[in-house]
Amino acid sequence: MKASEVADFFKNLTPEVYTRQTCDGFKFGSESKEVKKIAVTWMATMGVIREAVRCNCDMIITHEPTFYNHWDKTEDFADDPVYLLKKELLQENNLVVYRVHDGWDFYPNYGILDSLAKQLSFQRIAGQADMIKVYVIPTITLGNLAIKVKDKLSLRGIRYVGDPDQEITRVGLGVGSLGMLNNLRDAMEFGADCLICGETVEWWTARYAEDANVALMPVGHSNSENPGMKSMALFLQEKLPVEIEYIETPDPFVYR
């Protein structure tokens, strides 16, 4: 199938996304390219691109930007050596990059948020705001919850705000960058003792959580969203007549 037909699949899957301004769409390569194998990943980093080439992929479906800003605008990077190196790698290997972000964050069951909940074995929903869900869980200390999250997400390390002996009964999930103060307060509206998120703002949300005696657990943006892209790969294997390869985007930080 052609890359344009892959794009049509996503446009038909979530048509509402494409009726408004969206970051979803082609980011590199020809829409008319014939595609036999697709790499699905959280972000098309240089390492991911090289792995896609090694796996003989023709196209990359990414959740996050390829060129260092939300809209993948490249004007400010025209002479940037890092941008030029990535562009050259994509050109040399005749790859197509298509982004699926707005259409996948909250897609039912397979999307980013629901996939993280499944990975953490959270099932019973206590409440739902605009971009977060709060789950009722068996009572557990914050310290033990951190160990559970670390193990289930195969993290190299984890940190949190709060007393490790604090009892947690309700957990809010705010994937990716949804660890802002409004997300924490939304979770608290449904009685959350803890918000698990990808990223946060330390001087803002973390200090509010500390003063409010509510736990905050930022696990890393890619770590919180990789489960959703792995789910996408499984989803596409059932829907598209091409080979699908899931490529994990690793956490960029080193833990000691």
C-alpha positions in Angstrom: 0.0 0.0 0.0 1.0 3.6 -0.4 2.0 6.0 2.4 -1.1 8.1 1.5 -3.3 5.1 2.1 -1.8 4.7 5.6 -2.6 8.3 6.2 -6.2 7.7 4.9 -6.6 4.9 7.4 -5.8 7.2 10.3 -8.0 10.0 8.9 -10.9 7.5 8.7 -10.1 6.2 12.2 -10.3 9.6 13.9 -11.9 12.0 11.4 -12.7 14.6 14.1 -8.9 15.2 14.6 -8.5 16.3 11.0 -11.3 18.9 11.1 -9.3 21.1 13.3 -5.7 22.3 13.5 -3.6 19.2 14.3 0.1 18.2 14.4 -0.9 14.9 12.9 0.2 14.2 9.4 3.2 13.7 7.1 6.5 15.1 8.4 9.0 13.7 5.9 9.1 11.8 2.6 6.8 11.1 -0.3 3.1 10.4 0.3 3.1 8.3 -2.9 5.9 5.9 -1.7 5.0 2.2 -1.7 5.1 0.9 1.8 5.7 -2.8 2.7 6.9 -2.4 6.3 6.1 0.2 9.0 8.0 1.1 12.1 5.8 2.3 15.0 7.5 4.3 17.7 7.1 7.0 20.3 9.6 9.3 18.6 11.7 9.1 15.5 15.1 9.8 17.2 18.3 9.1 15.3 18.6 5.8 17.1 15.0 4.8 16.2 15.6 5.8 12.6 18.7 3.6 12.4 16.8 0.7 13.9 14.0 1.2 11.4 16.6 1.1 8.6 18.1 -2.1 10.0 14.6 -3.7 10.1 14.0 -2.7 6.4 11.1 -0.4 7.2 9.8 2.0 4.5 7.8 4.2 6.8 7.8 5.4 10.4 4.7 6.2 12.4 5.7 8.4 15.3 3.7 9.9 18.2 6.0 12.8 18.9 7.8 15.4 16.8 10.7 14.5 14.5 12.2 18.0 14.3 12.4 19.4 17.8 9.2 21.4 18.1 5.5 20.5 18.4 4.6 21.5 14.8 7.8 20.1 13.2 8.6 23.5 11.7 12.1 23.5 10.3 12.7 27.1 9.3 14.7 27.8 12.4 16.8 24.7 11.9 17.8 25.3 8.3 21.5 25.5 9.2 21.4 23.4 12.3 23.9 20.5 12.1 21.7 18.1 14.1 18.6 18.7 12.0 20.7 18.4 8.8 22.1 15.1 10.0 18.7 13.6 10.7 17.3 14.9 7.5 20.2 13.3 5.6 19.6 10.0 7.3 15.9 10.0 6.3 16.7 11.1 2.8 19.5 8.5 2.3 17.1 5.7 3.3 14.1 7.1 1.5 11.9 7.0 4.6 8.5 8.4 5.2 7.5 9.8 8.6 3.9 10.2 9.6 2.9 11.6 13.0 -0.2 10.3 15.0 -0.5 12.3 18.2 -3.8 14.0 18.6 -5.6 10.9 17.2 -4.0 8.5 19.6 -3.6 10.0 23.1 -7.2 9.2 24.1 -8.2 6.6 21.6 -10.3 4.0 23.5 -8.6 0.8 24.8 -5.5 1.0 22.5 -4.6 4.7 23.0 -1.8 6.2 25.1 -3.8 6.8 28.3 -5.7 3.5 28.4 -2.6 1.5 27.5 -0.7 2.9 30.4 -3.6 2.0 32.7 -3.6 -1.5 31.4 0.2 -1.8 31.8 -0.2 -0.7 35.5 -3.2 -3.0 36.0 -5.5 -0.1 36.8 -9.1 -0.9 36.0 -11.7 0.7 38.2 -12.3 4.3 37.2 -13.3 6.7 40.0 -13.6 9.8 37.7 -12.5 11.4 34.5 -11.6 14.9 33.7 -10.7 16.4 30.3 -7.3 14.7 30.0 -6.8 12.5 33.1 -8.5 9.5 34.6 -8.5 8.6 38.3 -8.5 4.9 39.3 -9.4 3.1 42.5 -6.6 0.7 43.5 -6.1 -1.7 46.4 -4.5 0.3 49.3 -0.8 0.4 49.0 2.0 2.6 50.4 3.5 5.2 48.1 6.9 3.5 48.4 5.5 0.1 47.3 3.4 1.8 44.5 6.7 3.3 43.2 8.3 -0.2 43.1 5.2 -1.6 41.3 5.2 1.1 38.7 9.0 0.8 38.2 8.7 -3.0 37.7 5.6 -2.9 35.4 7.1 -0.2 33.2 10.6 -1.7 33.3 12.1 1.6 34.4 15.8 2.1 35.3 14.8 4.4 38.1 11.8 6.2 39.6 11.3 9.3 41.8 8.2 10.7 43.5 7.0 13.5 45.8 5.6 12.3 49.1 6.1 10.1 52.2 6.9 6.5 51.2 4.6 5.3 54.0 1.7 7.3 52.8 -1.3 5.1 51.9 -2.6 5.4 48.3 -6.1 4.3 47.3 -6.8 6.4 44.2 -4.3 7.2 41.4 -4.7 9.8 38.7 -3.0 9.2 35.3 -1.9 12.1 33.2 0.4 10.7 30.5 3.2 12.6 28.7 3.3 16.3 29.7 0.0 16.1 31.6 1.7 16.6 34.9 0.8 20.3 35.2 -0.9 21.9 38.2 -4.3 21.8 36.6 -4.0 18.1 35.9 -3.0 17.5 39.5 -6.0 19.5 40.8 -8.3 17.7 38.4 -7.1 14.4 39.8 -7.6 15.7 43.4 -11.2 16.6 42.5 -11.8 12.8 42.2 -10.0 12.0 45.5 -6.7 11.1 44.0 -3.9 10.5 46.6 -1.3 10.4 43.8 -0.8 11.6 40.2 1.3 9.5 37.9 2.5 11.4 34.9 5.2 11.6 32.3 6.6 15.1 32.9 6.0 17.8 35.5 7.2 21.3 36.5 9.3 20.9 39.7 8.9 24.5 41.0 5.2 24.5 40.3 3.3 21.2 40.4 5.8 19.3 42.6 5.8 22.0 45.3 2.0 22.2 45.2 1.8 18.5 45.6 4.2 18.6 48.5 2.1 21.3 50.3 -1.1 19.5 49.6 0.2 16.2 50.9 -0.7 14.5 47.5 1.9 12.3 45.9 3.3 13.0 42.5 5.2 10.4 40.4 6.7 11.6 37.1 7.9 8.5 35.3 9.3 10.2 32.1 7.4 11.3 29.0 8.5 8.4 26.7 8.1 5.8 29.6 4.5 6.9 30.1 3.6 6.7 26.4 5.6 3.8 25.0 2.8 1.3 26.1 0.4 3.2 23.9 2.6 2.9 20.9 3.2 -0.7 21.5 -0.6 -1.1 21.5 -0.8 0.8 18.2 1.6 -1.7 16.6 -0.6 -4.6 17.7 -3.7 -2.6 16.5 -2.2 -2.0 13.1 -1.1 -5.6 12.7 -4.8 -6.4 12.6 -5.8 -3.5 10.4 -3.2 -2.9 7.7 -2.0 -5.3 5.0 1.7 -4.5 5.7 4.3 -5.7 8.1 4.5 -3.8 11.4 7.6 -3.4 13.6 7.4 -1.9 17.0 10.6 0.0 18.0 10.8 1.2 21.6 12.0 4.7 22.2 14.4 4.4 25.2 14.5 6.8 28.2 17.3 9.3 27.4 18.4 9.7 31.0 21.1 7.8 32.8 20.3 6.6 36.4 23.0 6.0 39.0 
